[in-house]
Amino acid sequence: MSSAADLARRLGEQAEAVCRYYLPNGRRQGRYWTCGDVTGTPGRSLYVRLVGERAGKFCDASTGEHGDLLDLIALNRGLDFRAALDEARGFLSLSVLPIHQVAPPAPTNSSDAARRLFAASKPIRGTLAEGYLRSRGLDLPSDVSALRFHPRCFYRGPAGRETWPALIAAVTDLDSTITGVHRTWLDPDGGKAPLDQPRRAMGHLAGNAVRLGVASDVLTAAEGIETALALKTVMPAMPVVAALSAAHLAALLLPSPLRRLYVARDNDRAGRFAVERLRARSGADDIDIRALAPRTEDFNADILTLGPDRLRTWLAEQLAPGDVQRFLVADEPR
């Protein structure tokens, strides 16, 4: 029976056929196959090398996911490692047909795999994941339903299959349906795991987010989970969402009753661009969109560098006066 490395090599030799089969909504651009994500949605974020020594290697510029075609098949079909091997063997056992004759598969979505992973995880309180967040100066919000912990979460790296503890965050749509998960792999001794990419997302991310609190008329949107938790630490009553990247922040879908959106951007060009995109998209909806800028590179670094009290003072200079009273003064520790 073929090994995983041999299957990945053979898939790479038929990289374009694999892409046309599993990612039929993409297209070839020079030496690459491009599409929106590992589930095959239209777009250009994900690219797969089609020729050369690295044929079959893929990377998603939005989420950081990367790997070979065996990894891509697992994510595309929502399969575990063993089932992905069987799927690849099934594909390679097909007669070798001209590329244009390969039929596209039925639509699939790795959101199902994300929901299974989240269901298999445990409550976060009292776990290694809570300890990791506290080491980052972050308090868990009163509602931690979006955050869980998995003691042995699968990680696919250059050395093959590994398992590490992981912080698991649910990505949900506006109807609270889980569409994906974000994983932060952890070192059992503290901190992030010593991996090339200790953070990865899976599932349908575009427009959706990790939600901390229920939004009504005011919402804060951040790029990363730890940035969102830093803001919840100093403003517990403020509903905050984490879009997981600047690109996804710019594409965030907003709830209909919203009248004011704070965009807690990272202090870089991508963060500033995300604010501009959201303003351009939401101008006709009469939503007041205001940027929240950190003092350092992001708000998690701010809370570690400045401390909670100085961070509250800095935020007070940027919030609308009524929101200062509502979310900062009312939340100050007695």
Contacts in CASP RR format, 6 or more apart in sequence:
PFRMAT RR
TARGET T0000
AUTHOR 0000-0000-0000
METHOD contacts of the structure
MODEL  1
MSSAADLARRLGEQAEAVCRYYLPNGRRQGRYWTCGDVTGTPGRSLYVRL
VGERAGKFCDASTGEHGDLLDLIALNRGLDFRAALDEARGFLSLSVLPIH
QVAPPAPTNSSDAARRLFAASKPIRGTLAEGYLRSRGLDLPSDVSALRFH
PRCFYRGPAGRETWPALIAAVTDLDSTITGVHRTWLDPDGGKAPLDQPRR
AMGHLAGNAVRLGVASDVLTAAEGIETALALKTVMPAMPVVAALSAAHLA
ALLLPSPLRRLYVARDNDRAGRFAVERLRARSGADDIDIRALAPRTEDFN
ADILTLGPDRLRTWLAEQLAPGDVQRFLVADEPR
1 89 0 8 1.000
2 10 0 8 1.000
2 89 0 8 1.000
2 92 0 8 1.000
4 70 0 8 1.000
4 81 0 8 1.000
4 85 0 8 1.000
4 160 0 8 1.000
4 161 0 8 1.000
7 70 0 8 1.000
7 85 0 8 1.000
7 88 0 8 1.000
7 89 0 8 1.000
7 92 0 8 1.000
8 56 0 8 1.000
8 68 0 8 1.000
8 69 0 8 1.000
8 70 0 8 1.000
8 88 0 8 1.000
10 92 0 8 1.000
11 18 0 8 1.000
11 56 0 8 1.000
11 68 0 8 1.000
11 69 0 8 1.000
11 70 0 8 1.000
11 73 0 8 1.000
11 88 0 8 1.000
11 91 0 8 1.000
11 92 0 8 1.000
12 18 0 8 1.000
12 55 0 8 1.000
12 56 0 8 1.000
12 68 0 8 1.000
12 69 0 8 1.000
13 55 0 8 1.000
14 92 0 8 1.000
14 96 0 8 1.000
15 33 0 8 1.000
15 48 0 8 1.000
15 49 0 8 1.000
15 50 0 8 1.000
15 51 0 8 1.000
15 55 0 8 1.000
15 56 0 8 1.000
15 69 0 8 1.000
16 28 0 8 1.000
16 33 0 8 1.000
16 50 0 8 1.000
16 99 0 8 1.000
17 97 0 8 1.000
17 99 0 8 1.000
17 102 0 8 1.000
18 56 0 8 1.000
18 69 0 8 1.000
18 72 0 8 1.000
18 73 0 8 1.000
18 91 0 8 1.000
19 26 0 8 1.000
19 28 0 8 1.000
19 33 0 8 1.000
19 48 0 8 1.000
19 50 0 8 1.000
20 33 0 8 1.000
20 99 0 8 1.000
20 102 0 8 1.000
20 104 0 8 1.000
21 91 0 8 1.000
21 102 0 8 1.000
21 103 0 8 1.000
21 104 0 8 1.000
21 105 0 8 1.000
22 40 0 8 1.000
22 72 0 8 1.000
22 73 0 8 1.000
22 76 0 8 1.000
22 77 0 8 1.000
22 105 0 8 1.000
23 33 0 8 1.000
23 35 0 8 1.000
23 40 0 8 1.000
23 46 0 8 1.000
23 48 0 8 1.000
23 76 0 8 1.000
24 40 0 8 1.000
24 104 0 8 1.000
24 105 0 8 1.000
25 35 0 8 1.000
25 36 0 8 1.000
25 40 0 8 1.000
25 41 0 8 1.000
25 42 0 8 1.000
25 43 0 8 1.000
26 33 0 8 1.000
26 34 0 8 1.000
26 35 0 8 1.000
26 36 0 8 1.000
26 40 0 8 1.000
26 42 0 8 1.000
26 43 0 8 1.000
27 33 0 8 1.000
27 34 0 8 1.000
27 35 0 8 1.000
28 34 0 8 1.000
28 50 0 8 1.000
29 47 0 8 1.000
30 50 0 8 1.000
31 49 0 8 1.000
31 50 0 8 1.000
31 51 0 8 1.000
31 52 0 8 1.000
32 47 0 8 1.000
32 48 0 8 1.000
32 49 0 8 1.000
32 50 0 8 1.000
33 47 0 8 1.000
33 48 0 8 1.000
33 50 0 8 1.000
34 43 0 8 1.000
34 44 0 8 1.000
34 46 0 8 1.000
34 47 0 8 1.000
34 48 0 8 1.000
35 41 0 8 1.000
35 42 0 8 1.000
35 43 0 8 1.000
35 44 0 8 1.000
35 45 0 8 1.000
35 46 0 8 1.000
36 42 0 8 1.000
36 43 0 8 1.000
36 44 0 8 1.000
36 45 0 8 1.000
36 46 0 8 1.000
36 60 0 8 1.000
37 45 0 8 1.000
37 46 0 8 1.000
37 60 0 8 1.000
37 62 0 8 1.000
37 63 0 8 1.000
37 203 0 8 1.000
37 204 0 8 1.000
37 205 0 8 1.000
37 206 0 8 1.000
38 46 0 8 1.000
38 58 0 8 1.000
38 60 0 8 1.000
38 65 0 8 1.000
38 72 0 8 1.000
38 75 0 8 1.000
38 76 0 8 1.000
38 110 0 8 1.000
38 202 0 8 1.000
38 203 0 8 1.000
39 75 0 8 1.000
39 76 0 8 1.000
39 108 0 8 1.000
39 109 0 8 1.000
39 110 0 8 1.000
39 111 0 8 1.000
39 203 0 8 1.000
39 204 0 8 1.000
40 46 0 8 1.000
40 76 0 8 1.000
41 204 0 8 1.000
41 206 0 8 1.000
45 60 0 8 1.000
45 61 0 8 1.000
45 62 0 8 1.000
45 63 0 8 1.000
45 247 0 8 1.000
46 58 0 8 1.000
46 59 0 8 1.000
46 60 0 8 1.000
46 61 0 8 1.000
46 62 0 8 1.000
46 65 0 8 1.000
47 58 0 8 1.000
47 59 0 8 1.000
47 61 0 8 1.000
48 56 0 8 1.000
48 57 0 8 1.000
48 58 0 8 1.000
48 69 0 8 1.000
48 72 0 8 1.000
49 55 0 8 1.000
49 56 0 8 1.000
49 57 0 8 1.000
49 58 0 8 1.000
50 56 0 8 1.000
56 68 0 8 1.000
56 69 0 8 1.000
57 66 0 8 1.000
57 67 0 8 1.000
57 68 0 8 1.000
58 65 0 8 1.000
58 66 0 8 1.000
58 67 0 8 1.000
58 68 0 8 1.000
58 69 0 8 1.000
58 71 0 8 1.000
58 72 0 8 1.000
59 65 0 8 1.000
59 66 0 8 1.000
59 67 0 8 1.000
60 66 0 8 1.000
61 247 0 8 1.000
62 205 0 8 1.000
62 245 0 8 1.000
62 247 0 8 1.000
62 248 0 8 1.000
63 200 0 8 1.000
63 201 0 8 1.000
63 202 0 8 1.000
63 205 0 8 1.000
63 244 0 8 1.000
63 245 0 8 1.000
64 197 0 8 1.000
64 199 0 8 1.000
64 200 0 8 1.000
64 201 0 8 1.000
65 75 0 8 1.000
65 197 0 8 1.000
65 200 0 8 1.000
65 201 0 8 1.000
65 202 0 8 1.000
66 197 0 8 1.000
67 156 0 8 1.000
67 157 0 8 1.000
69 88 0 8 1.000
70 84 0 8 1.000
70 85 0 8 1.000
70 88 0 8 1.000
71 84 0 8 1.000
71 156 0 8 1.000
73 79 0 8 1.000
73 84 0 8 1.000
73 87 0 8 1.000
73 88 0 8 1.000
73 91 0 8 1.000
74 80 0 8 1.000
74 81 0 8 1.000
74 83 0 8 1.000
74 84 0 8 1.000
74 87 0 8 1.000
74 156 0 8 1.000
75 110 0 8 1.000
75 113 0 8 1.000
75 202 0 8 1.000
75 203 0 8 1.000
76 108 0 8 1.000
76 110 0 8 1.000
77 83 0 8 1.000
77 84 0 8 1.000
77 87 0 8 1.000
77 108 0 8 1.000
77 110 0 8 1.000
78 108 0 8 1.000
78 110 0 8 1.000
78 112 0 8 1.000
78 113 0 8 1.000
79 87 0 8 1.000
79 113 0 8 1.000
80 154 0 8 1.000
81 154 0 8 1.000
81 156 0 8 1.000
81 161 0 8 1.000
109 203 0 8 1.000
109 204 0 8 1.000
110 180 0 8 1.000
110 202 0 8 1.000
110 203 0 8 1.000
110 204 0 8 1.000
111 178 0 8 1.000
111 179 0 8 1.000
111 180 0 8 1.000
111 203 0 8 1.000
111 204 0 8 1.000
113 202 0 8 1.000
113 203 0 8 1.000
114 170 0 8 1.000
114 171 0 8 1.000
114 178 0 8 1.000
114 179 0 8 1.000
114 180 0 8 1.000
114 181 0 8 1.000
114 202 0 8 1.000
114 203 0 8 1.000
115 178 0 8 1.000
115 180 0 8 1.000
117 150 0 8 1.000
117 153 0 8 1.000
117 168 0 8 1.000
117 181 0 8 1.000
117 183 0 8 1.000
117 202 0 8 1.000
118 148 0 8 1.000
118 168 0 8 1.000
118 170 0 8 1.000
118 178 0 8 1.000
118 180 0 8 1.000
118 181 0 8 1.000
120 150 0 8 1.000
121 148 0 8 1.000
121 149 0 8 1.000
121 150 0 8 1.000
121 168 0 8 1.000
122 148 0 8 1.000
122 149 0 8 1.000
122 150 0 8 1.000
122 151 0 8 1.000
123 144 0 8 1.000
123 148 0 8 1.000
123 149 0 8 1.000
124 130 0 8 1.000
124 140 0 8 1.000
124 144 0 8 1.000
124 147 0 8 1.000
124 148 0 8 1.000
124 149 0 8 1.000
124 167 0 8 1.000
125 140 0 8 1.000
125 144 0 8 1.000
127 149 0 8 1.000
128 149 0 8 1.000
128 151 0 8 1.000
128 165 0 8 1.000
128 186 0 8 1.000
128 188 0 8 1.000
128 190 0 8 1.000
129 147 0 8 1.000
129 148 0 8 1.000
129 149 0 8 1.000
129 165 0 8 1.000
129 166 0 8 1.000
129 167 0 8 1.000
129 168 0 8 1.000
129 184 0 8 1.000
129 186 0 8 1.000
130 140 0 8 1.000
130 149 0 8 1.000
131 190 0 8 1.000
132 167 0 8 1.000
132 184 0 8 1.000
132 186 0 8 1.000
132 190 0 8 1.000
132 191 0 8 1.000
132 192 0 8 1.000
133 139 0 8 1.000
133 140 0 8 1.000
133 167 0 8 1.000
133 226 0 8 1.000
133 229 0 8 1.000
135 190 0 8 1.000
135 191 0 8 1.000
136 226 0 8 1.000
136 229 0 8 1.000
136 300 0 8 1.000
136 304 0 8 1.000
137 230 0 8 1.000
137 233 0 8 1.000
137 300 0 8 1.000
137 303 0 8 1.000
137 304 0 8 1.000
138 226 0 8 1.000
138 229 0 8 1.000
138 230 0 8 1.000
138 233 0 8 1.000
138 300 0 8 1.000
138 303 0 8 1.000
139 229 0 8 1.000
139 232 0 8 1.000
139 233 0 8 1.000
140 147 0 8 1.000
140 229 0 8 1.000
141 212 0 8 1.000
141 213 0 8 1.000
141 229 0 8 1.000
141 232 0 8 1.000
141 236 0 8 1.000
142 236 0 8 1.000
143 212 0 8 1.000
143 213 0 8 1.000
145 170 0 8 1.000
146 169 0 8 1.000
146 170 0 8 1.000
146 172 0 8 1.000
146 210 0 8 1.000
146 211 0 8 1.000
146 212 0 8 1.000
147 167 0 8 1.000
147 168 0 8 1.000
147 169 0 8 1.000
147 170 0 8 1.000
147 210 0 8 1.000
148 167 0 8 1.000
148 168 0 8 1.000
148 169 0 8 1.000
148 170 0 8 1.000
149 165 0 8 1.000
149 166 0 8 1.000
149 167 0 8 1.000
149 168 0 8 1.000
150 165 0 8 1.000
150 166 0 8 1.000
150 168 0 8 1.000
150 183 0 8 1.000
151 165 0 8 1.000
152 163 0 8 1.000
152 164 0 8 1.000
152 165 0 8 1.000
153 163 0 8 1.000
153 164 0 8 1.000
153 165 0 8 1.000
153 166 0 8 1.000
153 168 0 8 1.000
153 183 0 8 1.000
153 185 0 8 1.000
154 161 0 8 1.000
154 162 0 8 1.000
154 163 0 8 1.000
155 161 0 8 1.000
155 162 0 8 1.000
155 163 0 8 1.000
155 164 0 8 1.000
155 185 0 8 1.000
155 193 0 8 1.000
155 195 0 8 1.000
156 162 0 8 1.000
157 195 0 8 1.000
157 196 0 8 1.000
158 196 0 8 1.000
162 195 0 8 1.000
164 185 0 8 1.000
164 186 0 8 1.000
164 187 0 8 1.000
164 193 0 8 1.000
164 195 0 8 1.000
165 185 0 8 1.000
165 186 0 8 1.000
165 188 0 8 1.000
165 193 0 8 1.000
166 183 0 8 1.000
166 184 0 8 1.000
166 185 0 8 1.000
166 186 0 8 1.000
167 183 0 8 1.000
167 184 0 8 1.000
167 186 0 8 1.000
167 225 0 8 1.000
168 181 0 8 1.000
168 182 0 8 1.000
168 183 0 8 1.000
169 181 0 8 1.000
169 182 0 8 1.000
169 183 0 8 1.000
169 184 0 8 1.000
169 210 0 8 1.000
169 225 0 8 1.000
169 242 0 8 1.000
170 178 0 8 1.000
170 180 0 8 1.000
170 181 0 8 1.000
170 210 0 8 1.000
171 178 0 8 1.000
171 179 0 8 1.000
171 180 0 8 1.000
171 181 0 8 1.000
171 182 0 8 1.000
171 201 0 8 1.000
171 203 0 8 1.000
171 204 0 8 1.000
171 205 0 8 1.000
171 208 0 8 1.000
171 209 0 8 1.000
171 210 0 8 1.000
171 244 0 8 1.000
172 178 0 8 1.000
172 179 0 8 1.000
172 208 0 8 1.000
172 209 0 8 1.000
172 210 0 8 1.000
172 211 0 8 1.000
173 179 0 8 1.000
173 207 0 8 1.000
173 208 0 8 1.000
173 253 0 8 1.000
174 253 0 8 1.000
174 255 0 8 1.000
176 211 0 8 1.000
179 203 0 8 1.000
179 204 0 8 1.000
179 205 0 8 1.000
179 208 0 8 1.000
180 201 0 8 1.000
180 202 0 8 1.000
180 203 0 8 1.000
180 204 0 8 1.000
180 205 0 8 1.000
180 208 0 8 1.000
181 201 0 8 1.000
181 202 0 8 1.000
181 203 0 8 1.000
182 199 0 8 1.000
182 200 0 8 1.000
182 201 0 8 1.000
182 210 0 8 1.000
182 225 0 8 1.000
182 242 0 8 1.000
182 244 0 8 1.000
183 199 0 8 1.000
183 200 0 8 1.000
183 201 0 8 1.000
183 202 0 8 1.000
184 192 0 8 1.000
184 198 0 8 1.000
184 199 0 8 1.000
184 225 0 8 1.000
185 192 0 8 1.000
185 193 0 8 1.000
185 195 0 8 1.000
185 198 0 8 1.000
185 199 0 8 1.000
186 192 0 8 1.000
186 193 0 8 1.000
186 198 0 8 1.000
187 193 0 8 1.000
187 194 0 8 1.000
192 198 0 8 1.000
192 199 0 8 1.000
201 244 0 8 1.000
205 244 0 8 1.000
205 248 0 8 1.000
206 248 0 8 1.000
206 251 0 8 1.000
207 243 0 8 1.000
207 248 0 8 1.000
207 251 0 8 1.000
207 252 0 8 1.000
207 253 0 8 1.000
208 253 0 8 1.000
209 221 0 8 1.000
209 241 0 8 1.000
209 242 0 8 1.000
209 243 0 8 1.000
209 244 0 8 1.000
209 248 0 8 1.000
209 252 0 8 1.000
210 225 0 8 1.000
210 228 0 8 1.000
210 241 0 8 1.000
210 242 0 8 1.000
210 244 0 8 1.000
211 239 0 8 1.000
211 241 0 8 1.000
212 228 0 8 1.000
212 229 0 8 1.000
212 232 0 8 1.000
212 239 0 8 1.000
212 240 0 8 1.000
212 241 0 8 1.000
212 242 0 8 1.000
213 239 0 8 1.000
213 240 0 8 1.000
214 239 0 8 1.000
215 239 0 8 1.000
215 241 0 8 1.000
215 255 0 8 1.000
215 258 0 8 1.000
216 239 0 8 1.000
216 255 0 8 1.000
216 257 0 8 1.000
216 258 0 8 1.000
217 257 0 8 1.000
217 258 0 8 1.000
217 259 0 8 1.000
217 260 0 8 1.000
218 238 0 8 1.000
218 239 0 8 1.000
218 258 0 8 1.000
218 259 0 8 1.000
218 260 0 8 1.000
218 261 0 8 1.000
218 262 0 8 1.000
218 323 0 8 1.000
218 326 0 8 1.000
218 327 0 8 1.000
219 239 0 8 1.000
219 240 0 8 1.000
219 241 0 8 1.000
219 254 0 8 1.000
219 255 0 8 1.000
219 258 0 8 1.000
219 260 0 8 1.000
219 261 0 8 1.000
219 262 0 8 1.000
220 228 0 8 1.000
220 231 0 8 1.000
220 235 0 8 1.000
220 238 0 8 1.000
220 239 0 8 1.000
220 240 0 8 1.000
220 241 0 8 1.000
220 261 0 8 1.000
220 262 0 8 1.000
220 263 0 8 1.000
220 264 0 8 1.000
220 292 0 8 1.000
221 240 0 8 1.000
221 241 0 8 1.000
221 242 0 8 1.000
221 243 0 8 1.000
221 249 0 8 1.000
221 252 0 8 1.000
221 261 0 8 1.000
221 262 0 8 1.000
221 263 0 8 1.000
221 264 0 8 1.000
221 278 0 8 1.000
222 228 0 8 1.000
222 231 0 8 1.000
222 240 0 8 1.000
222 241 0 8 1.000
222 242 0 8 1.000
222 243 0 8 1.000
222 249 0 8 1.000
222 264 0 8 1.000
222 299 0 8 1.000
223 242 0 8 1.000
223 243 0 8 1.000
223 244 0 8 1.000
223 245 0 8 1.000
223 246 0 8 1.000
223 249 0 8 1.000
223 264 0 8 1.000
223 265 0 8 1.000
223 266 0 8 1.000
223 271 0 8 1.000
223 274 0 8 1.000
223 298 0 8 1.000
224 242 0 8 1.000
224 243 0 8 1.000
224 244 0 8 1.000
224 245 0 8 1.000
224 298 0 8 1.000
225 242 0 8 1.000
225 244 0 8 1.000
226 298 0 8 1.000
226 300 0 8 1.000
227 242 0 8 1.000
227 264 0 8 1.000
227 266 0 8 1.000
227 298 0 8 1.000
227 299 0 8 1.000
227 300 0 8 1.000
228 240 0 8 1.000
228 241 0 8 1.000
228 242 0 8 1.000
228 264 0 8 1.000
229 240 0 8 1.000
229 300 0 8 1.000
230 298 0 8 1.000
230 299 0 8 1.000
230 300 0 8 1.000
230 302 0 8 1.000
230 303 0 8 1.000
230 311 0 8 1.000
231 238 0 8 1.000
231 240 0 8 1.000
231 264 0 8 1.000
231 292 0 8 1.000
231 299 0 8 1.000
231 315 0 8 1.000
232 238 0 8 1.000
232 240 0 8 1.000
233 303 0 8 1.000
233 308 0 8 1.000
234 303 0 8 1.000
234 308 0 8 1.000
234 311 0 8 1.000
234 312 0 8 1.000
234 315 0 8 1.000
234 328 0 8 1.000
234 331 0 8 1.000
235 312 0 8 1.000
235 315 0 8 1.000
235 327 0 8 1.000
235 328 0 8 1.000
235 331 0 8 1.000
236 331 0 8 1.000
237 326 0 8 1.000
237 327 0 8 1.000
237 330 0 8 1.000
237 331 0 8 1.000
238 327 0 8 1.000
238 331 0 8 1.000
240 264 0 8 1.000
241 252 0 8 1.000
243 249 0 8 1.000
243 251 0 8 1.000
243 252 0 8 1.000
246 265 0 8 1.000
246 266 0 8 1.000
246 268 0 8 1.000
246 270 0 8 1.000
246 271 0 8 1.000
246 273 0 8 1.000
246 274 0 8 1.000
247 270 0 8 1.000
247 274 0 8 1.000
249 263 0 8 1.000
249 265 0 8 1.000
249 271 0 8 1.000
249 274 0 8 1.000
249 278 0 8 1.000
250 273 0 8 1.000
250 274 0 8 1.000
250 277 0 8 1.000
250 278 0 8 1.000
251 277 0 8 1.000
252 278 0 8 1.000
254 261 0 8 1.000
254 282 0 8 1.000
254 285 0 8 1.000
254 287 0 8 1.000
258 287 0 8 1.000
259 286 0 8 1.000
259 287 0 8 1.000
259 288 0 8 1.000
260 287 0 8 1.000
260 288 0 8 1.000
260 289 0 8 1.000
260 290 0 8 1.000
260 320 0 8 1.000
260 323 0 8 1.000
261 278 0 8 1.000
261 282 0 8 1.000
261 287 0 8 1.000
261 288 0 8 1.000
261 289 0 8 1.000
261 290 0 8 1.000
262 290 0 8 1.000
262 291 0 8 1.000
262 292 0 8 1.000
262 318 0 8 1.000
262 319 0 8 1.000
263 274 0 8 1.000
263 275 0 8 1.000
263 278 0 8 1.000
263 289 0 8 1.000
263 290 0 8 1.000
263 291 0 8 1.000
263 292 0 8 1.000
264 292 0 8 1.000
264 294 0 8 1.000
264 299 0 8 1.000
265 271 0 8 1.000
265 272 0 8 1.000
265 274 0 8 1.000
265 275 0 8 1.000
265 291 0 8 1.000
265 292 0 8 1.000
265 293 0 8 1.000
266 294 0 8 1.000
266 297 0 8 1.000
266 298 0 8 1.000
267 293 0 8 1.000
267 294 0 8 1.000
267 296 0 8 1.000
267 297 0 8 1.000
267 298 0 8 1.000
268 297 0 8 1.000
272 291 0 8 1.000
275 289 0 8 1.000
275 291 0 8 1.000
278 289 0 8 1.000
279 289 0 8 1.000
282 289 0 8 1.000
283 289 0 8 1.000
288 320 0 8 1.000
290 318 0 8 1.000
290 319 0 8 1.000
290 320 0 8 1.000
291 318 0 8 1.000
292 299 0 8 1.000
292 315 0 8 1.000
292 318 0 8 1.000
292 319 0 8 1.000
293 318 0 8 1.000
294 301 0 8 1.000
294 302 0 8 1.000
295 302 0 8 1.000
295 305 0 8 1.000
295 306 0 8 1.000
295 314 0 8 1.000
296 302 0 8 1.000
296 305 0 8 1.000
299 311 0 8 1.000
302 311 0 8 1.000
302 314 0 8 1.000
303 311 0 8 1.000
306 314 0 8 1.000
312 328 0 8 1.000
312 332 0 8 1.000
315 328 0 8 1.000
316 324 0 8 1.000
316 328 0 8 1.000
319 327 0 8 1.000
319 328 0 8 1.000
END
